[in-house]
Amino acid sequence: MKDDVAVHLFKCDKCTQSKFPNKKPRAPMGSISVGAPLDRISIDIVGPLPRTVRNNKYFLTATDHFTKWTEVYPIPDQTAVTCAQKILDDFIGRFGCPESLHSDQGGSFESEIFQQLCQMLQVRKTRTSASNPKGNGQCERIHRTILQMLRAYLKGDQSDWDKHLGCLMAAYRFSENDSTGLTPNMLMLGREVKTPSI
């Protein structure tokens, strides 16, 4: 009898129409197509982390959607000036201007100074929708990987996590990416980098 009632309630049009939906409907997320390195860069901040002896408490990531190449910059704070300066000096100074720069709606990236930087460099600035970390999935995935690598490498002593990011990111760039089937080194540099034989 109980099963019959459940089947009837499930099939009854009036019953199903009168129920409130359990989940709010969301628009389907589309995929972003990129065809070359630096077509689209996603940026984000991780922290606060334990303050290091070099006074860093956060790190800023910049991930290329096409190559999966990621740069990680330890920073003492997450102000707009600090973030804009790092992107300009360390990322754009090394790789050139991307076509577009994607971020969440954090104050650092939505600030006037960041908007002016993008306008001056003719970089299209895009952002995720409010409260939707999936919209910046490239960064969210790499953040999990970086934090996992830091935990495994540091084994408790977190006073100098910023000192080890370069070597950890080199290891990441040597590794084949599941979605591309190639290493970030190959896709960004056009070659594999020399590594020590172990």
Backbone as a ProteinNet text record, in pm:
[ID]
protein_1_A
[PRIMARY]
MKDDVAVHLFKCDKCTQSKFPNKKPRAPMGSISVGAPLDRISIDIVGPLPRTVRNNKYFLTATDHFTKWTEVYPIPDQTAVTCAQKILDDFIGRFGCPESLHSDQGGSFESEIFQQLCQMLQVRKTRTSASNPKGNGQCERIHRTILQMLRAYLKGDQSDWDKHLGCLMAAYRFSENDSTGLTPNMLMLGREVKTPSI
[TERTIARY]
82.4	0	87.6	189.2	277.8	345.3	389.1	453	354.7	230.6	128.3	103	97.2	77	195.3	315.5	435.4	436.3	399.4	393.6	287.3	170.3	62.2	105.1	166.8	211.3	316.9	401.3	507	449.6	344.4	285.4	174.5	119.2	7.1	54.7	-0.6	40.8	12.2	-108.3	-144.2	-52.2	-14.8	73.3	212	267	403.1	407.5	299.6	297.7	282.2	216.8	193.6	312.6	407.2	525.6	622.5	688.3	794.3	920	993.2	1116.9	1218.9	1292.6	1394.5	1515.5	1544.5	1662.2	1620.3	1688.5	1664.1	1721.9	1646.9	1702.4	1818	1919.8	2036	2053.4	2100.5	2132	2249.1	2247.8	2360.6	2488.5	2597.4	2725.6	2779.8	2819.4	2877.5	3027.3	3084.8	3229.9	3291.7	3411.7	3485.1	3587.1	3582.2	3680.9	3798.6	3916.3	4039.9	4122.9	4193.2	4265.7	4414.6	4464.3	4608.1	4648.6	4777.3	4825	4791.6	4758.2	4727.1	4596.3	4510.9	4377.3	4298.1	4308.5	4232.1	4314.5	4333.5	4405.1	4306.5	4303.6	4222.8	4314.6	4272	4350.6	4265.5	4332.9	4263.9	4366.4	4315.8	4400.7	4366.7	4469	4451	4505.1	4432.2	4477	4359	4387.2	4520.4	4579.6	4709.9	4790.5	4879.2	4949.9	5042.3	5143.9	5163.2	5257.9	5398.9	5470.7	5606.3	5708.1	5832.7	5939.2	5961.8	5917.3	5927.3	5800.5	5715	5594.7	5482.6	5484.7	5377.5	5268.4	5145.4	5030.8	4931.4	4950.2	4861.5	4945.6	4881.8	4945.1	4841.8	4890.6	4811.4	4843.4	4741	4764.1	4716.5	4787.5	4748.1	4760.8	4648.7	4645.2	4597.1	4675.5	4638.5	4543.6	4427.9	4327	4370.9	4447.4	4485.8	4595.9	4700.8	4818.3	4814.4	4729.6	4723.7	4849.6	4930.7	5049.2	5000.8	5058	5018.6	5140.2	5126.2	5224.8	5166.1	5249.7	5206.1	5297.4	5236.7	5313	5277.9	5372.6	5346.7	5330.1	5230.7	5205.3	5172.9	5208.5	5183.8	5038.4	4966.6	4827.4	4753.3	4624.3	4545.5	4485.5	4558.7	4510.4	4516	4437.7	4433.2	4569.1	4638.7	4770.2	4868.7	4873.4	4964.2	4934.5	4807.9	4769.9	4796	4759.2	4780.8	4929.9	5010.1	5155.1	5216.3	5172.2	5224.1	5187.9	5063.3	5020.1	5097.4	5111.7	5182.8	5331.1	5399.1	5544.4	5584.2	5517.6	5564.4	5498.4	5370.2	5307.3	5317.4	5262.3	5263.5	5405.6	5489.1	5629.2	5704.8	5659.7	5726.7	5662.9	5530	5459.1	5389.5	5372.8	5295.9	5150.7	5071.9	4932	4844	4757.7	4659.2	4546.3	4468.1	4349.5	4245.9	4223.5	4127.4	4179.4	4134.7	4173.2	4044.3	4032.4	3909.9	3935.9	3841.3	3857.1	3720.4	3724	3600.2	3569.4	3470.6	3432.3	3498.4	3616.1	3689.5	3723.4	3727.5	3752.9	3881.6	3983.8	4112.3	4098.3	4017.8	4006.4	3896.9	3805.4	3698.1	3730.4	3846.2	3884.4	3909	3905.8	3931.6	4071.9	4169.9	4308.1	4321.8	4254	4262.1	4190.7	4077.2	4004.3	4088.5	4155.7	4241.2	4359.3	4417.3	4527.9	4482.6	4368.3	4317.2	4285.7	4227.6	4195.3	4322.6	4421.8	4547.6	4617.7	4612.4	4680.7	4592.3	4469.2	4372.1	4346.1	4327	4294.5	4147.7	4070.3	3929.1	3918.9	3848.5	3832.2	3696	3694.4	3569.2	3567.9	3449.2	3438.3	3331.7	3339.2	3239.7	3111.3	3002.8	2879.9	2894	2811.9	2822.9	2809.3	2891.2	2887.8	2890.4	2973	2981.6	3127	3191.1	3331.9	3356.4	3253	3269.8	3300.9	3262.2	3288.6	3436.1	3515.6	3660.4	3725	3671.2	3711.9	3858.6	3918.8	4061.9	4141.7	4113.4	4187.9	4152.9	4026.5	3986.2	4055.5	4067.3	4135.1	4283.7	4349	4493.4	4519.4	4428.4	4446.2	4447.1	4354.6	4352.6	4483.9	4533.6	4659.3	4776.3	4786.5	4897.9	4894.4	4777.2	4766.9	4799.6	4757.9	4791.7	4942.8	5005.9	5151.2	5223.3	5176	5238.1	5227.5	5109.1	5091	5185	5196	5282	5429	5467.3	5607.7	5654.5	5570.4	5612.8	5603.7	5512.1	5497.1	5495.1	5417.5	5399.9	5461.5	5585.7	5650.2	5603.5	5519	5460.6	5519.7	5632.3	5689.7	5756.5	5779.9	5845.9	5779.7	5646.8	5575.3	5603.4	5622.2	5642.8	5774.9	5873.2	6005.3	6001.5	5904.9	5899.7	5807	5734.5	5637.4	5701.7	5819.7	5886.4	5915.3	5973.4	6004.3	5877.5	5777.3	5652.6	5583.4	5586.9	5524.1	5603.4	5734.2	5814.6	5771.5	5751.5	5705.5	5567.7	5481.3	5347.7	5358.5	5445.3	5459.5	5527.4	5602.1	5663.2	5559	5448	5349.3	5248.2	5214.1	5113.6	4977.3	4907.1	4774.4	4670.6	4575	4473.4	4389.8	4353.9	4263.9	4334.2	4463.3	4534.3	4616	4656.8	4742.7	4888	4919.6	5056.4	5092.5	5220.5	5263.1	5240.9	5218.4	5211.9	5339	5455.6	5580.6	5572.8	5528.4	5521.8	5425.9	5311.8	5212.5	5250.7	5313.2	5347.6	5480.8	5578.9	5714.1	5743.6	5660.3	5683.4	5789.1	5826.7	5928.7	5918.8	5978.1	5992.2	6119.5	6117.5	6237.4	6325.8	6453	6547.8	6525.3	6518.1	6500.2	6613.2	6646.4	6752.3	6706.9	6798.2	6763.8	6784	6687.8	6691.4	6707.9
-118.5	0	125.9	126.7	243.1	270.5	166.1	180.6	234	189.1	236	385.9	431.9	574.3	655.5	606.8	677.4	688.3	581.3	582.3	681.1	679.8	771.4	917.2	948.7	1086	1129.8	1037.5	1069	1095.3	1019.4	1030.7	1135.3	1175.7	1269.5	1409.9	1465	1597.7	1706.7	1704.3	1807	1801.3	1679.6	1663.6	1720.5	1687	1733.2	1882.2	1939.1	2082.1	2165.3	2111	2187.6	2187.2	2097.5	2091.3	2202.5	2254	2351.2	2276	2328.2	2258.1	2263.8	2154.5	2148.8	2234.1	2245.4	2320.3	2435.7	2545.6	2658	2623.8	2650.8	2622.1	2716.2	2662.6	2742	2731.6	2837.3	2833.6	2738.5	2663.7	2572.7	2650.8	2597.8	2663.8	2624.6	2723.6	2697.6	2678.8	2620	2604.9	2721.1	2755.9	2863.9	2801	2839	2781.7	2877.7	2821.8	2897.1	2821.5	2896.2	2830.7	2847.6	2927.6	2953.7	2997.4	2985.7	3038.2	3186.6	3225.7	3363.6	3415.1	3326.8	3370.3	3411.7	3332.2	3359.4	3315.3	3407.1	3381.7	3398.9	3304.5	3317.5	3350.4	3445.5	3485.2	3470.8	3443.5	3430.2	3437.8	3449.9	3461.1	3347.6	3289.9	3188.5	3245.7	3228	3272.9	3322.3	3366.2	3379.9	3244.3	3236.6	3122.6	3168.7	3077.8	3121.9	3221.4	3331.8	3434.2	3376.2	3400.5	3347	3447.2	3403.9	3493.8	3606.2	3587.2	3692.1	3777.1	3761.3	3841.4	3812	3698	3664.4	3585.3	3617.7	3554.5	3497.2	3529.9	3487.4	3445.6	3380.5	3370.9	3397.3	3461.4	3497.8	3398.4	3342.1	3248.8	3310.1	3277.3	3315.7	3190.2	3140	3013.7	3036.6	2989	2996.3	2881.2	2912.3	2809.5	2710.6	2753.8	2665.4	2568.2	2619.3	2537.3	2477.1	2531.8	2496.5	2542.3	2625.8	2682.8	2773.3	2758.3	2839.4	2905.1	3033.8	3109.4	3134	3125.9	3147.4	3251.6	3357.2	3468.1	3486	3462.6	3491.6	3642.3	3682.2	3824.4	3847	3965.7	3992.9	4028.1	4080.9	4121.2	4103.1	4124.9	4106.4	4237.3	4345.4	4474.5	4480.2	4569.3	4586.5	4627.4	4714.2	4761.3	4645.5	4564	4448.8	4353	4320.6	4224.4	4280.1	4404	4464.9	4473.4	4508.6	4519.2	4383.5	4279	4143.8	4098.1	4117.9	4076.6	4154	4283.3	4366	4330.6	4331.8	4311.2	4166.7	4074	3935.8	3849.6	3870.3	3787.9	3854.7	3973	4041.7	4077.9	4113.7	4143.9	4024.2	3905.2	3783	3722.9	3721.1	3651.6	3744.1	3870.4	3961.4	3965.2	4045.1	4065.1	3950	3901.9	3803.5	3874.4	3796.6	3853.1	3891.6	3801.4	3831.3	3780.9	3848	3818.5	3790.8	3671.8	3629.6	3615.9	3661.2	3651.3	3636.7	3614.3	3621.1	3769.4	3796	3934.7	3992.1	3941	3993.1	4140.3	4211.6	4355.2	4393.2	4310	4339.3	4345.1	4255.9	4243.8	4332.2	4378.6	4466.2	4613.5	4640.3	4777	4864	4992.9	5090.4	5073	5048.8	5035	4913.7	4805.2	4685.4	4708.5	4776.7	4808.5	4898.5	4996.4	5086.4	5011.5	4918.3	4838.3	4760.4	4695.2	4617.6	4707.8	4823	4916.6	4967.8	5005.1	5057	4952.6	4826	4718.9	4652.7	4701.9	4648.9	4500	4466.3	4329.8	4328.4	4238.6	4226.8	4163.2	4227.5	4178.4	4112.7	3985.3	3914.1	3866.5	3828.3	3783.8	3676.7	3605.9	3503.3	3570.5	3495.9	3547.4	3541.7	3616.6	3627.3	3491	3467.5	3345.8	3218	3216.5	3097.8	3062	2991.8	2957.4	2867.1	2794.4	2708.6	2791.2	2918	3005.1	3033.1	3005.3	3021.4	2885.9	2783.5	2645.9	2617.1	2682.8	2662.7	2691.6	2805.3	2842.4	2751.8	2720.2	2636.3	2500.4	2441.8	2311.8	2323.2	2424.6	2438.2	2472.6	2546.2	2576.5	2448.3	2357.8	2229.4	2154.9	2155.2	2085.3	2148.8	2281.3	2351.3	2327.6	2341.6	2322.1	2177.9	2083.5	1942.5	1921.7	1981.6	1969.8	2034	2150.3	2217.3	2131.3	2075.5	1990.7	1870.9	1807.9	1689.5	1726	1839.4	1878.8	1936.1	2016	2084.8	1997.3	1905.8	1813.4	1884.4	1989.9	2054.1	2191.2	2212.2	2343	2433.7	2529.7	2616.7	2757.1	2775.2	2909.4	2957.8	2867	2909.8	2850.7	2837.2	2779.8	2856.7	2988.1	3070.4	3039.8	2993	2962.5	2840.4	2753.6	2626.7	2628.1	2736.6	2739.5	2722.2	2779.1	2769	2625.2	2548.7	2407.2	2324.7	2351	2276.2	2304.9	2431.1	2464.3	2407.1	2398.1	2333.2	2187.6	2119.4	1980.1	1970.4	2064.5	2066.6	2082	2170.1	2196.1	2081	1995.4	1875.7	1765.8	1774	1665.7	1679.9	1566.2	1565.5	1601.4	1689.7	1731.4	1634.4	1594	1497.3	1548.5	1676.4	1726.4	1753.9	1787.7	1817.3	1699.2	1611.5	1499.4	1539.2	1664.8	1716.6	1791.4	1824.9	1902.8	2051.1	2130.7	2275.1	2330.4	2272.1	2316.1	2304.5	2190.1	2166.8	2264.9	2286.3	2373.3	2521.1	2564.3	2706.4	2738.4	2650.3	2678	2611.2	2515.1	2442.4	2334.6	2301.3	2199.1	2153.8	2038.9	1994.9	2057.1	2090.8	2146.9	2034	2062.7	1963	1942.4	1816.8	1783.7	1691.6	1694.6	1605.3	1460.5	1371.9	1229.4	1176.9	1104.3	1055.7	906.1
0	0	0	85	94.5	-40.3	-107.5	-238.5	-341.8	-334.8	-428.9	-411.4	-288	-260.2	-312.4	-290.2	-336.9	-488.5	-557.6	-704.4	-751.4	-686.3	-724	-705.8	-593.2	-568	-668.9	-708	-804.8	-943.7	-981.1	-1114.6	-1123	-1013.3	-1011.1	-1049.5	-1158.6	-1205.6	-1103	-1044	-946	-824.4	-783.6	-667.1	-694.9	-810.9	-840.9	-869.5	-927.5	-956.1	-830.1	-728.7	-607	-512	-535.1	-448.8	-485	-384.2	-408.3	-450.3	-546.7	-585.5	-472.4	-454.3	-349.6	-383.5	-511.1	-553.2	-642.3	-627.3	-716.2	-852.9	-956.1	-1089.1	-1120.8	-1183.7	-1223.3	-1373.5	-1428.2	-1570.4	-1590.5	-1698.8	-1721.3	-1745.1	-1691.7	-1711	-1847.4	-1922.3	-2053.1	-2040.4	-2141.6	-2140.5	-2216.9	-2179.4	-2242.4	-2335.7	-2461.6	-2553.3	-2567.5	-2559.9	-2579.1	-2681.1	-2764.8	-2872.1	-2869.1	-2774.9	-2771.2	-2631.2	-2599.9	-2471.6	-2458.2	-2338.8	-2301.3	-2359.7	-2412.4	-2452.1	-2328.9	-2222.2	-2099.9	-1979.9	-1888.3	-1763.4	-1648.6	-1557.5	-1435.8	-1320.1	-1238.7	-1121.7	-996.5	-885.6	-758	-645.6	-524.5	-405	-309.5	-247.1	-143	-12.7	94.7	225.5	307.6	429.2	487.9	527.2	511.4	552.8	668.4	734.7	840	783.1	855.6	809.9	810.7	701.3	688.9	741.4	750.5	795.9	695.3	571.3	469.3	466	566.9	587.3	486.6	421.6	327.5	397.4	363.9	427	324.3	199	90.4	-28.7	-125.4	-256.4	-364.9	-469.5	-585.9	-696.4	-759	-868.9	-999.8	-1106.4	-1242.1	-1327.5	-1378	-1452.2	-1594.6	-1690.1	-1830.8	-1864	-1919.8	-1948	-2054.8	-2152.6	-2263.1	-2222.1	-2158.9	-2126.8	-1987.4	-1900.1	-1757.5	-1683.1	-1745.7	-1681.1	-1568.7	-1451.7	-1336.9	-1274.8	-1250.4	-1174	-1036.1	-933.4	-795.6	-733	-678.4	-621.8	-474.5	-382.6	-241.3	-223.5	-146.1	-121.9	25.7	79.1	221.1	251.8	152.8	172.3	40.9	43.8	-77.4	-127.3	-108.6	-156.4	-308.5	-363.9	-509.2	-563.5	-491.5	-537.5	-543.4	-438.8	-435.9	-550.8	-569.7	-674.8	-814.1	-837.8	-969.7	-1000.6	-900.7	-920.7	-953.6	-883.4	-909.9	-1051	-1089.4	-1223.5	-1329.7	-1311.3	-1409.7	-1416.1	-1302.8	-1301.2	-1328.8	-1262	-1265.6	-1372.7	-1399.2	-1503	-1639.9	-1652.2	-1781.9	-1822.1	-1725.2	-1755.2	-1810.5	-1777.3	-1822.8	-1948.3	-1953.3	-2060.9	-2160.5	-2125.5	-2209.7	-2165.6	-2235.5	-2198.3	-2246.3	-2159.1	-2204.4	-2279.9	-2353.6	-2419.4	-2314.5	-2216.6	-2111	-1977	-1872.8	-1735.2	-1659.4	-1602.2	-1535.7	-1386.1	-1304.6	-1159.1	-1094.4	-962.3	-886.9	-863.1	-780.1	-756.4	-631.4	-597.7	-483.2	-501.5	-391.7	-395.7	-465.4	-452	-516.3	-667.5	-723.4	-868.7	-927.7	-843.7	-890.9	-866.1	-810.2	-774.1	-896.5	-875.5	-982	-1039.6	-952.5	-1000.8	-1093	-1060.8	-1144.8	-1277.4	-1272.1	-1395.2	-1485.6	-1425.8	-1504.2	-1565.4	-1490.5	-1543	-1666.8	-1656.9	-1770.6	-1889.4	-1861.8	-1969.8	-2037	-1958	-2011	-2098.2	-2057.2	-2129.9	-2236.3	-2249.9	-2346.4	-2323.6	-2196.9	-2155.7	-2115.4	-2171.9	-2136.7	-1998.4	-1907.1	-1770.1	-1757.4	-1715.6	-1690.8	-1546.4	-1499.6	-1360.4	-1346.8	-1236.6	-1207	-1161.7	-1163.6	-1105.2	-953.3	-884.3	-738.6	-671.2	-572.5	-489.7	-572.4	-675.3	-760.2	-786.2	-691.8	-710.9	-830.9	-876.4	-994.2	-1118.6	-1116.5	-1230.3	-1249.8	-1149	-1159.6	-1129.6	-1192	-1164.3	-1189.1	-1289.4	-1315.1	-1188.8	-1127	-1005.7	-888.5	-873.1	-760.3	-765.4	-883.5	-896.1	-863.7	-916.7	-892.1	-745.9	-682.2	-539.4	-457.2	-486.1	-414	-433.7	-556.2	-586.1	-512.8	-516.7	-451	-300.6	-239.8	-94.7	-56.5	-138.1	-113.1	-123.3	-223.4	-239	-120.4	-76	39.1	164.5	189.5	308.6	305.4	190.5	179.1	192.3	139.1	136.6	270.4	334.1	456.7	580.7	585.4	698.9	834	845.2	974.3	987.7	945.7	959.4	846.3	881.4	780.1	781.4	847.9	860	732.2	637.5	513.7	389.2	392.4	278.1	149.2	160.9	40.9	-29.5	45.8	-10.1	-101.9	-84.1	-157	-278.4	-298.3	-407.7	-545.1	-565.9	-695.9	-735.2	-643.5	-671.9	-688.8	-606.7	-618.5	-751.4	-795	-922.7	-1039.6	-1025.3	-1129.9	-1144.1	-1031.6	-1035.2	-1100.1	-1068.7	-1130.1	-1282.4	-1327.1	-1471.3	-1545.6	-1474.8	-1535	-1556.3	-1485.7	-1483.5	-1596.6	-1655.4	-1761.8	-1704.1	-1771.9	-1729.5	-1785.6	-1702.4	-1745.6	-1862.6	-1860.7	-1965	-2097.6	-2093.9	-2219.4	-2269.7	-2178.7	-2216.5	-2234.2	-2207.9	-2219.4	-2092.4	-2078.1	-1962.1	-1990	-1885.1	-1905.4	-1970.5	-1937.3	-2000.9	-2152.7	-2201.3	-2345.6	-2413.2	-2351.5	-2413.7	-2407.6	-2299.2	-2285.3	-2351.9	-2336.7	-2386	-2520.3	-2557.6	-2681.6	-2669.3	-2547.4	-2523.8	-2379.1	-2352.8	-2214.1	-2159	-2032.2	-1970.8	-1920.1	-1910.8	-1861.7	-1712.4	-1672.8	-1531.7	-1487.9	-1360.5	-1313.6	-1320.3	-1355.8	-1354.5	-1213.4	-1166.2	-1027.6	-1026.9
[MASK]
++++++++++++++++++++++++++++++++++++++++++++++++++++++++++++++++++++++++++++++++++++++++++++++++++++++++++++++++++++++++++++++++++++++++++++++++++++++++++++++++++++++++++++++++++++++++++++++++++++++

